[in-house]
Every structure is written in C-alpha cells, then in structure tokens.
Amino acid sequence: MTAFGKLIRTTAFRLTLVYLFLFALFAASLLGYFAWNTRRLITEQITTTVNAEFAELNDLYSRRGLRGLVNAIENRAMRPGANLYLVTTPTGQAVAGNVAALGNGIMATTGWSETLYHRLDEQRKAPHRALVRVDELSSGFRLLIGRDLEERRRIFSIVAKAAQWSMLIVVVLGLAGGVFVARRVLRRIDAMTGTTRRIMEGDLSGRLPVGRSGDELDRLADNLNAMLERIETLMTGLKEVSDNIAHDLKTPLTRLRNRAEEALAASGNEADYRAALERTIEESDGLIRTFNALLMIARAESGQVRGNMDNFDAAEVANGIHELYEPLAEDNGMTLRVVTQPAPLHGNRELISQALANLVENAIKYGRPASPVQPPGPEMASDAKLGEILIEARRDGDTVLLSVTDHGPGIPEADRKHAIERFVRLEASRTQPGSGLGLSLASAVATLHRGELRLSDAEPGLRATLAIPALSGEGLVEQI
C-alpha cells in the first residue's frame, strides 16, 4: 500500500472528512440563510417604497385627476434610478411612463408580480427583471409602479461568490489540516507498530514511544508499556523457573534413579529394600512439596484463590504457627516467641498461614547466631536473645504486619530483591534442605492480597514482614 493510501485510510483522516463535511454543511446553511434574508429584506424595502408611492400618486390622482397624475408620472420617469412607472388606458395603450415592454398579461391583472421589461431608453438591450405593482384607477386606467431587481441580483451574486470562495477555502484548509493530523497520528502509529513487531520477534525489552502531550495515544502507550513490563517480568520469571526446575530437580531425580538402581543391583535382604524404598519415598515427598509450592505460587499470582477469601484475625494465625513450630525450633536449639494484638484481615487464611510458616521455617534453618553461645555469664541474656525467633502480628494504621525476626547472619541488602525469586538459595553450599521457594511464595501471597513482602535488617539478623491492607471498619464489625 502506498503512503497516500495508508494516509487516507487512517481514522484521523476519515474523522477529518466527516468534520469537514459537517462544517461545510453548517457554513453553507448559514450563508444560504444570510442570502435568503438579504433577498427578503430587499424585497420588503421595494414593496414598502412602491406602496408609499402608490399612496402618494393615488392622492394626487384624487385631487388633480388624470392630467395631474400623468404630469407627475412624466416627471418621475425622467429621473435616473431603478423605479418604473407606467399609465395605460383601459384598452392597454401606454399614456405615460418609462416602460417600453412588459411580460404578457402583467397589465391585465392587479397586484404584485415579477416580470421582464424594457425601458424606453434601453429597448435594444437585454431585458431586465423587476418587481411591479399594478392597480386599476377609478376611471379604468391602470397604474404600474415597480423597481428594478438588479440590485437584489448583484447582492445575491456577491453572497453566492463569497460562499463559493468560503467553501473552497474551508475544503482546502480542512483537507490540509486532515492530512497534517493524519500524518502526525500515522507517524506515531507506525512507531508503535514497529515496536510491536520487534516485540513479536522476541525482543520483549521494546517499549512504545510516549510523547509529552499526554493525549489519548500517550495514555494508551503508558498502559501498554506497563503491560509489556509485566509480560517481560512474567516471561523472564518463566524462563528462570524453567531453568531452575531443570537444574534443581535434576539432582533429586538422579538420586531417585541411582537409589532404585542400587537397590535392584544389590542382593540385599528385605530390610535393605525397605530402607531404599523409605529413602525413595523421602525424596519423592521433597519433590511433591516443591511442585506443591510452585502450584501454590502460580495460583496466588493468577488470582485464582480470590473467591476463597474471608475475614479473620491475623493474631490467630500467628499463634497457630507458633504452636506448630515451637517443638521444631527447640529441636534446633532455638526459642520461638510470639507477640500479637488484634489484627483483622480479609484474605485467604490458608495462603497467609503457609506464607508465615515459610518465613518461620527459613528463620529456623538460617537464623542461628553466627557465633556459638558463650558459657553463663554477664552476656548470657544477650546470647539467649540471639537464639530467639520472634513472631509478631499487629496493626499499623491501615496495614497489618505479620513479621518473623531472627538473629542469624541475615541477608545483605544487595541480595534481598534477588532472594525472593524462585529457586534462589543464597546459601552457596546448599547443605540445608529446601527448594528456594519459601520467600517466593510469601511474596506472591502478599501481592495477591495487595500487599508486599519486606526484608529488613534486625541488627543482627533478618526481619521478614508481610504487610497487608487491614480489614475496613465495616468488615471488622461484621467479623465481631
């Protein structure tokens, strides 16, 4: 398609044509109304003038008779101007006036009419048009008084010519404006099209150009760029997840295969086979937990669980997690403590409980103090605090904070954003069990509830906080 073909097919150009047609129609109607009123005004002025002359001449005829009327007509007919006068006998013979010829039947009827005529001094020229009035006098004679319509024709011609030029100028300027607007819009659309083609070819980093005008195209580009940003993030996450799944799940699957092969190759007894099966089941349970975590993250990110939300107290969730994990913390030589206050929430209780449980598990795994506990002494209380994990549930304004604080090595600030990605384990040796999905699930759950996961320094240690919008006052009343 040619550039001109693309131009005239744009919506902007078509809208310009529609607006141009409507404006031209309005302008033509306005000029036509002006011309019609001008014509009507001139006709009214002519009739008013002729009626006044008729009244004057009738009065003269009644006082001086036919001779006085003929003398007055002769005098007025000699004056220059556009007025017409004619007096005829009852048989139609001209007696006085400046009219040489009229249209057929004009003098036979009385009243107003438009007719072609010749003046006495212009018989060889083309006929003119006039508006005339014919009345019958008391003696049977007829009197015609009229006025030439050349003035009305000239004014109407001027208006018509002005209308033609005006319409021509409107059309030319309208088309020029339409081409300018269409080219400007087409240039921006072509730039957007080029970007979308690059994106379709695989370059997800492309973004639509945004101007400074803040018009509807800029707003559309902003929204599309936000969507592209989200798509790029999801695609990058999907690639990373695929790579991490292939990397992290390859080892346990290889162990499963090797142990099964070892059990088949070894000529052991029933106890050996049972032990091999138990290890296989343990590895399988770990894989199932990993896939369950991935499934839960996917459900949270897609919003599929929004329909299972209700009102509950986050303090109850914190107390339940404390009761569940307190024995595990003691087995790992740590103390689990909980501090709560009423914190009403509207959300998915199961997901929030799982997210908080993941934070507690991470604290138990990685929250041991960096230095061993010293013998009883003045610093015993401080060392005891270092081995403590604190679960808190409280309300801070319009936000409910569910936090888990440990006093281990913590996470460097530069690594905190990276730590919430899937399958990321900052422990390079990977001696601790786990899949690197705990913080990812907690972050996804917080995002599902329009909140966020905050990682901060506990000096020493790490404070992981789920910040979620609190339940509104009406919802709190319903819950109570």
C-alpha positions as CSV (number, residue, x, y, z in Angstrom):
1,M,0.0,0.0,0.0
2,T,1.3,3.5,-0.9
3,A,1.9,6.2,1.7
4,F,-1.0,8.2,0.4
5,G,-3.2,5.1,0.6
6,K,-2.2,4.5,4.2
7,L,-2.9,8.2,4.9
8,I,-6.4,8.3,3.6
9,R,-7.3,5.0,5.4
10,T,-6.4,6.4,8.8
11,T,-9.2,7.1,11.3
12,A,-7.9,10.6,11.9
13,F,-8.3,11.4,8.2
14,R,-11.7,9.9,7.9
15,L,-12.8,11.8,11.0
16,T,-11.4,15.0,9.5
17,L,-13.5,14.4,6.4
18,V,-16.6,13.9,8.5
19,Y,-16.0,17.0,10.5
20,L,-15.2,18.9,7.2
21,F,-18.5,17.8,5.7
22,L,-20.4,18.8,8.8
23,F,-18.7,22.2,9.0
24,A,-19.2,22.8,5.3
25,L,-22.9,21.9,5.6
26,F,-23.2,24.3,8.5
27,A,-21.4,27.1,6.7
28,A,-23.5,26.6,3.6
29,S,-26.7,26.6,5.6
30,L,-25.5,29.8,7.4
31,L,-24.6,31.6,4.1
32,G,-27.9,30.4,2.5
33,Y,-29.8,31.7,5.4
34,F,-28.0,35.0,5.1
35,A,-28.6,35.3,1.4
36,W,-32.3,34.4,1.8
37,N,-32.8,37.0,4.5
38,T,-30.9,39.6,2.4
39,R,-33.2,38.9,-0.6
40,R,-36.3,39.1,1.7
41,L,-35.1,42.4,3.2
42,I,-34.5,44.0,-0.2
43,T,-38.0,42.8,-1.4
44,E,-39.6,44.3,1.7
45,Q,-37.8,47.6,1.1
46,I,-39.0,47.6,-2.5
47,T,-42.6,46.9,-1.6
48,T,-42.6,49.5,1.1
49,T,-41.2,52.1,-1.3
50,V,-43.7,51.2,-4.0
51,N,-46.7,51.2,-1.6
52,A,-45.7,54.6,-0.4
53,E,-45.5,55.9,-4.0
54,F,-48.9,54.3,-4.8
55,A,-50.5,56.1,-1.8
56,E,-48.9,59.4,-2.9
57,L,-49.9,59.1,-6.6
58,N,-53.5,57.9,-5.7
59,D,-53.8,61.0,-3.5
60,L,-52.6,63.2,-6.4
61,Y,-55.0,61.5,-8.8
62,S,-57.9,62.1,-6.5
63,R,-57.0,65.8,-6.2
64,R,-55.8,66.7,-9.8
65,G,-57.3,63.9,-11.9
66,L,-55.7,62.0,-14.7
67,R,-53.8,65.0,-16.1
68,G,-52.1,65.7,-12.8
69,L,-51.2,62.0,-12.4
70,V,-49.7,61.9,-16.0
71,N,-47.6,65.0,-15.4
72,A,-46.3,63.5,-12.1
73,I,-45.5,60.2,-13.8
74,E,-43.7,62.0,-16.7
75,N,-41.6,64.0,-14.2
76,R,-40.7,60.9,-12.2
77,A,-40.0,58.7,-15.2
78,M,-37.3,61.2,-16.3
79,R,-35.3,60.9,-13.1
80,P,-32.4,58.4,-13.1
81,G,-32.8,55.3,-11.0
82,A,-34.4,51.9,-10.9
83,N,-38.0,53.0,-10.5
84,L,-40.5,52.0,-13.1
85,Y,-43.7,53.9,-14.0
86,L,-46.5,53.3,-16.5
87,V,-50.1,54.5,-17.0
88,T,-52.2,52.8,-19.6
89,T,-55.7,53.2,-21.0
90,P,-58.4,50.6,-20.3
91,T,-57.5,49.1,-23.7
92,G,-53.8,48.8,-22.7
93,Q,-52.3,51.7,-24.6
94,A,-49.4,53.5,-22.8
95,V,-50.2,57.0,-21.8
96,A,-47.1,57.9,-19.7
97,G,-44.1,56.3,-18.1
98,N,-40.6,54.9,-18.8
99,V,-41.5,51.3,-19.6
100,A,-41.4,50.2,-23.3
101,A,-42.4,46.5,-22.9
102,L,-43.6,44.1,-20.2
103,G,-44.3,40.4,-19.9
104,N,-47.6,39.1,-21.3
105,G,-50.6,39.8,-19.1
106,I,-48.9,41.9,-16.5
107,M,-51.2,44.9,-17.0
108,A,-54.3,42.8,-17.2
109,T,-54.0,41.7,-13.6
110,T,-53.7,43.7,-10.5
111,G,-51.3,43.1,-7.6
112,W,-47.7,42.2,-7.2
113,S,-45.7,40.2,-9.7
114,E,-42.2,39.8,-11.1
115,T,-41.7,40.4,-14.8
116,L,-39.2,41.0,-17.6
117,Y,-39.2,44.5,-19.0
118,H,-37.5,47.0,-21.3
119,R,-37.1,50.7,-20.5
120,L,-37.8,53.3,-23.2
121,D,-34.2,54.2,-23.4
122,E,-32.9,50.6,-23.4
123,Q,-35.0,48.7,-25.9
124,R,-32.1,47.2,-27.7
125,K,-30.5,45.8,-24.6
126,A,-31.3,42.5,-22.8
127,P,-34.5,42.6,-20.7
128,H,-34.3,43.3,-17.0
129,R,-36.3,41.8,-14.2
130,A,-38.5,44.0,-12.0
131,L,-40.9,43.7,-9.1
132,V,-44.1,45.6,-10.0
133,R,-47.5,46.5,-8.6
134,V,-50.5,47.1,-10.9
135,D,-53.6,48.9,-9.7
136,E,-56.8,50.0,-11.6
137,L,-57.8,53.6,-11.2
138,S,-61.4,54.7,-10.8
139,S,-61.6,55.8,-14.5
140,G,-60.5,52.3,-15.7
141,F,-56.9,53.5,-16.4
142,R,-54.2,51.3,-14.9
143,L,-51.2,52.4,-13.0
144,L,-47.9,50.4,-12.7
145,I,-45.1,51.2,-10.3
146,G,-42.1,48.9,-9.9
147,R,-38.5,48.7,-9.2
148,D,-35.7,47.0,-11.0
149,L,-34.2,43.9,-9.2
150,E,-30.7,44.3,-10.5
151,E,-29.6,45.5,-7.1
152,R,-31.0,42.4,-5.4
153,R,-29.4,40.2,-8.1
154,R,-26.0,41.8,-7.5
155,I,-26.1,41.4,-3.8
156,F,-27.2,37.8,-4.1
157,S,-24.4,37.3,-6.6
158,I,-21.9,38.7,-4.2
159,V,-23.1,36.5,-1.4
160,A,-23.0,33.4,-3.7
161,K,-19.5,34.2,-4.9
162,A,-18.4,34.7,-1.3
163,A,-20.0,31.4,-0.3
164,Q,-18.2,29.7,-3.2
165,W,-14.8,31.0,-2.1
166,S,-15.5,30.4,1.5
167,M,-16.4,26.8,0.8
168,L,-13.3,26.4,-1.3
169,I,-11.1,27.8,1.4
170,V,-12.8,25.6,4.0
171,V,-12.4,22.5,1.9
172,V,-8.7,23.2,1.1
173,L,-7.8,24.1,4.7
174,G,-9.8,21.2,6.1
175,L,-8.1,18.7,3.8
176,A,-4.7,20.2,4.6
177,G,-5.4,20.0,8.3
178,G,-6.7,16.4,7.9
179,V,-3.5,15.4,6.1
180,F,-1.4,17.1,8.7
181,V,-3.3,15.4,11.6
182,A,-3.4,12.1,9.8
183,R,0.3,12.1,9.1
184,R,1.1,13.0,12.6
185,V,-1.1,10.3,14.0
186,L,0.1,7.8,11.4
187,R,3.7,8.6,12.3
188,R,3.1,7.7,15.9
189,I,1.1,4.6,15.0
190,D,3.9,3.4,12.7
191,A,6.4,3.9,15.5
192,M,4.1,1.8,17.8
193,T,3.7,-0.8,15.0
194,G,7.5,-1.1,14.6
195,T,7.9,-1.6,18.3
196,T,5.2,-4.3,18.4
197,R,6.8,-6.1,15.5
198,R,10.1,-6.2,17.4
199,I,8.3,-7.5,20.4
200,M,6.6,-10.2,18.4
201,E,10.0,-11.2,17.0
202,G,11.2,-11.8,20.6
203,D,12.6,-8.5,21.8
204,L,10.5,-8.1,25.0
205,S,12.5,-5.1,26.1
206,G,10.9,-2.9,23.5
207,R,8.6,-0.2,24.7
208,L,6.1,2.1,22.9
209,P,7.2,5.7,22.4
210,V,5.5,8.2,24.7
211,G,5.2,11.9,23.8
212,R,4.9,14.9,26.0
213,S,1.4,15.9,25.1
214,G,-0.3,13.5,27.5
215,D,-3.1,12.8,24.9
216,E,-5.0,9.5,24.5
217,L,-2.2,7.9,22.5
218,D,0.3,8.7,25.2
219,R,-2.1,7.2,27.9
220,L,-2.5,4.2,25.7
221,A,1.2,3.8,25.3
222,D,1.8,4.2,29.0
223,N,-0.8,1.4,29.8
224,L,0.7,-0.9,27.1
225,N,4.2,-0.3,28.3
226,A,3.1,-1.2,31.8
227,M,1.5,-4.4,30.4
228,L,4.7,-5.1,28.4
229,E,6.7,-4.6,31.6
230,R,4.5,-7.1,33.3
231,I,4.7,-9.6,30.4
232,E,8.5,-9.3,30.3
233,T,8.7,-9.9,34.0
234,L,6.5,-13.0,33.7
235,M,8.4,-14.3,30.7
236,T,11.7,-13.7,32.4
237,G,10.4,-15.4,35.6
238,L,9.1,-18.3,33.5
239,K,12.5,-18.8,31.8
240,E,14.2,-18.6,35.2
241,V,11.7,-21.1,36.7
242,S,12.2,-23.5,33.8
243,D,16.0,-23.2,34.1
244,N,15.9,-23.6,37.9
245,I,13.5,-26.5,37.7
246,A,15.8,-28.3,35.2
247,H,18.8,-27.5,37.5
248,D,17.3,-28.1,40.9
249,L,15.1,-31.0,40.2
250,K,17.7,-32.9,38.2
251,T,19.7,-33.8,41.3
252,P,16.9,-35.4,43.4
253,L,15.6,-37.2,40.3
254,T,19.1,-38.5,39.7
255,R,19.3,-39.6,43.3
256,L,16.0,-41.4,43.0
257,R,17.1,-43.3,39.9
258,N,20.5,-44.2,41.4
259,R,19.0,-45.5,44.6
260,A,16.4,-47.5,42.7
261,E,19.2,-48.9,40.5
262,E,21.4,-49.6,43.6
263,A,18.5,-51.4,45.3
264,L,17.9,-53.6,42.3
265,A,21.6,-54.3,41.8
266,A,22.4,-55.1,45.4
267,S,21.4,-58.6,46.6
268,G,20.3,-57.4,50.0
269,N,17.6,-58.6,52.3
270,E,14.1,-57.2,52.9
271,A,15.4,-54.6,55.4
272,D,17.8,-53.2,52.7
273,Y,14.9,-53.0,50.2
274,R,12.7,-51.3,52.8
275,A,15.4,-48.7,53.6
276,A,15.9,-48.0,49.9
277,L,12.1,-47.6,49.5
278,E,11.9,-45.3,52.5
279,R,14.7,-43.1,51.1
280,T,12.9,-43.1,47.7
281,I,9.6,-42.0,49.4
282,E,11.5,-39.3,51.3
283,E,13.0,-37.9,48.0
284,S,9.6,-38.2,46.4
285,D,7.9,-36.2,49.2
286,G,10.5,-33.5,48.7
287,L,9.7,-33.3,45.0
288,I,6.0,-33.2,45.7
289,R,6.5,-30.4,48.2
290,T,8.4,-28.5,45.6
291,F,5.7,-28.9,43.0
292,N,3.0,-28.0,45.5
293,A,4.9,-24.8,46.3
294,L,5.1,-24.0,42.6
295,L,1.4,-24.7,42.2
296,M,0.5,-22.5,45.1
297,I,2.7,-19.7,43.8
298,A,1.0,-20.0,40.4
299,R,-2.4,-19.9,42.0
300,A,-1.5,-16.9,44.1
301,E,0.0,-14.9,41.1
302,S,-3.0,-15.7,38.8
303,G,-5.6,-14.7,41.5
304,Q,-7.5,-18.0,41.3
305,V,-8.0,-18.0,45.1
306,R,-9.6,-14.6,45.4
307,G,-13.0,-16.3,45.7
308,N,-11.9,-18.2,48.9
309,M,-11.3,-15.1,51.0
310,D,-13.0,-14.3,54.3
311,N,-12.5,-12.2,57.4
312,F,-10.2,-13.5,60.2
313,D,-7.7,-12.3,62.8
314,A,-4.1,-12.5,61.8
315,A,-3.2,-12.9,65.5
316,E,-4.9,-16.3,65.5
317,V,-2.8,-17.3,62.5
318,A,0.4,-16.2,64.3
319,N,-0.5,-18.1,67.5
320,G,-1.3,-21.2,65.5
321,I,2.1,-21.1,63.6
322,H,3.9,-20.6,67.0
323,E,2.2,-23.6,68.5
324,L,3.0,-25.7,65.4
325,Y,6.7,-24.8,65.0
326,E,7.7,-24.3,68.6
327,P,8.9,-28.0,69.0
328,L,10.9,-27.8,65.8
329,A,12.6,-24.6,67.0
330,E,13.5,-26.3,70.3
331,D,14.9,-29.3,68.4
332,N,17.2,-26.9,66.6
333,G,18.3,-25.2,69.8
334,M,16.3,-22.0,69.3
335,T,13.4,-20.3,71.1
336,L,10.2,-19.4,69.3
337,R,8.3,-16.5,70.8
338,V,5.1,-14.8,69.7
339,V,3.7,-11.3,70.3
340,T,0.2,-10.5,69.0
341,Q,-2.5,-7.9,69.1
342,P,-5.9,-7.9,67.2
343,A,-5.2,-7.5,63.5
344,P,-8.3,-8.1,61.4
345,L,-7.7,-9.2,57.8
346,H,-9.7,-10.1,54.7
347,G,-8.0,-12.7,52.6
348,N,-7.1,-16.4,52.1
349,R,-6.3,-17.8,55.6
350,E,-4.6,-20.9,54.2
351,L,-2.2,-19.0,52.0
352,I,-1.3,-16.4,54.6
353,S,-0.7,-19.2,57.1
354,Q,1.5,-21.0,54.6
355,A,3.4,-17.8,53.9
356,L,4.0,-17.1,57.6
357,A,5.0,-20.8,58.1
358,N,7.6,-20.4,55.3
359,L,9.1,-17.4,57.0
360,V,9.3,-19.3,60.3
361,E,11.0,-22.3,58.6
362,N,13.5,-20.0,56.9
363,A,14.3,-18.4,60.3
364,I,14.8,-21.9,61.9
365,K,17.0,-23.0,59.1
366,Y,19.2,-19.9,58.7
367,G,18.6,-17.9,61.9
368,R,21.2,-19.5,64.2
369,P,23.6,-16.9,65.6
370,A,26.9,-16.7,63.7
371,S,28.9,-17.3,67.0
372,P,28.4,-20.1,69.5
373,V,26.6,-19.5,72.7
374,Q,29.0,-18.5,75.5
375,P,29.1,-20.0,79.0
376,P,26.8,-18.5,81.6
377,G,28.0,-15.0,82.4
378,P,27.0,-11.3,82.1
379,E,26.3,-11.7,78.4
380,M,24.1,-14.8,78.8
381,A,20.9,-12.9,78.4
382,S,22.1,-11.3,75.2
383,D,23.2,-14.6,73.8
384,A,19.8,-16.1,74.6
385,K,18.2,-13.4,72.7
386,L,20.4,-14.2,69.7
387,G,18.9,-17.7,69.6
388,E,15.3,-16.4,69.6
389,I,12.9,-16.2,66.8
390,L,10.1,-13.7,67.3
391,I,6.7,-13.9,65.5
392,E,4.6,-10.7,65.6
393,A,1.1,-9.8,64.4
394,R,0.0,-6.2,64.8
395,R,-1.9,-3.5,63.1
396,D,-0.1,-0.3,61.9
397,G,-2.6,2.2,60.7
398,D,-4.3,0.7,57.6
399,T,-1.8,-2.2,57.4
400,V,-1.5,-5.5,59.2
401,L,2.1,-6.5,59.8
402,L,3.0,-10.2,60.2
403,S,6.7,-10.4,60.8
404,V,9.3,-13.1,61.7
405,T,12.6,-11.9,63.2
406,D,15.7,-13.9,63.8
407,H,19.2,-13.0,64.8
408,G,21.2,-15.0,62.3
409,P,23.6,-13.8,59.6
410,G,20.7,-12.1,57.7
411,I,20.6,-11.2,54.1
412,P,22.8,-8.4,52.6
413,E,20.7,-5.5,51.3
414,A,22.0,-6.0,47.8
415,D,20.7,-9.6,47.7
416,R,17.2,-9.1,49.2
417,K,15.5,-8.4,45.9
418,H,17.1,-11.5,44.4
419,A,16.3,-13.6,47.5
420,I,12.5,-13.6,46.7
421,E,13.0,-15.1,43.3
422,R,12.1,-18.7,42.7
423,F,14.6,-21.4,43.4
424,V,17.1,-18.8,44.7
425,R,19.1,-20.0,47.6
426,L,21.8,-17.6,48.9
427,E,23.5,-20.5,50.7
428,A,26.1,-21.5,48.1
429,S,26.8,-24.8,49.6
430,R,23.1,-25.8,49.8
431,T,23.7,-28.0,52.8
432,Q,20.3,-27.1,54.2
433,P,17.2,-28.8,52.8
434,G,14.8,-26.8,50.8
435,S,13.9,-25.7,47.3
436,G,14.3,-21.9,47.4
437,L,10.6,-21.3,47.1
438,G,9.7,-20.1,50.6
439,L,10.2,-16.4,50.1
440,S,8.8,-16.5,46.6
441,L,5.6,-18.0,47.9
442,A,5.4,-15.4,50.7
443,S,5.9,-12.6,48.2
444,A,3.3,-14.0,45.8
445,V,0.8,-14.3,48.7
446,A,1.4,-10.7,49.8
447,T,1.0,-9.4,46.2
448,L,-2.3,-11.4,45.9
449,H,-3.6,-9.5,49.0
450,R,-2.4,-6.1,47.5
451,G,0.5,-6.1,50.0
452,E,4.2,-6.7,49.9
453,L,7.0,-8.7,51.5
454,R,9.6,-6.6,53.2
455,L,13.0,-7.8,54.1
456,S,14.9,-5.6,56.6
457,D,17.9,-5.7,58.9
458,A,17.2,-6.9,62.5
459,E,20.7,-5.8,63.7
460,P,21.7,-8.6,63.7
461,G,19.6,-10.9,61.7
462,L,16.7,-10.7,59.3
463,R,13.2,-9.3,59.8
464,A,10.7,-10.7,57.1
465,T,7.4,-8.8,57.2
466,L,4.1,-9.5,55.3
467,A,2.5,-6.0,55.0
468,I,-1.2,-6.5,54.0
469,P,-4.0,-3.9,54.0
470,A,-6.1,-4.3,57.1
471,L,-9.8,-5.1,57.2
472,S,-12.0,-2.0,56.9
473,G,-14.2,-0.8,59.8
474,E,-17.4,-2.3,58.3
475,G,-15.8,-5.7,57.8
476,L,-14.5,-5.6,61.3
477,V,-18.0,-5.0,62.7
478,E,-19.3,-8.0,60.6
479,Q,-16.4,-10.2,61.9
480,I,-17.3,-9.3,65.5
